[in-house]
Amino acid sequence: MGSQNVDPTPTLGESSPTGSHLESGADASVRRSATKRLQQELMALMTSGDRGISAFPEGENLFYWRATIEGPPGTVFEKSVYKLKLAFPADYPYRSPMVRFETRCFHPNVDRQGNICIDILQHQWSALLDVRTVLLSIQSLLGEPNVDSPLNAYAANLWGNREAYQRARASFEVEQGDENNSQGS
């Protein structure tokens, strides 16, 4: 229980985010504030009724979440389901969460490691944003990529040719399936 709600971004010299260290009163206050905010966002997300997005804390630690996003209808991602990881800093919401795809996603704004290029997680972040908004924005990005700011230039180049894009995406997903099967052996 001691590791509950610990900041996932370790300070210098710490071996893990759950490592013990002395906190100043200000640090503890910031963490309590972030914890309260994350609890409120979890409740709001659970009652929102938004289709195609969900997120829950990983275990009892509110600073690590798992999320699921369904591909938007009418796009090449329709009927696809993507898993994501979210890690929140101790001073959330004043700094954005780290969000990464766990499921490999062939997309102009997602690299092979699952990193996402979306402005609201970078220079457009605001404390007024929340997990729900982040997930809905990523879901929207799936169908409407920003090909002018790609992390995956190959996917961006293919985006205008739906047939070629679908072939490359299918190949990428087969490659993912092969990797998953070899890890289970």
Secondary structure, DSSP 8 states (H G I E B T S, - for coil): -TTTT--SS--TT-SSTT------HHHHHHHHHHHHHHHHHHHHHHHS--TTEEEEEETTEEEEEEEEEE--TTSTTTT-EEEEEEE--TTTTSS--EEEESS---BTTB-TT-BB--GGGTTT--TT--HHHHHHHHHHHHHS--TTS-S-HHHHHHTT-HHHHHHHHHHHHHHHHHHHHHHH-
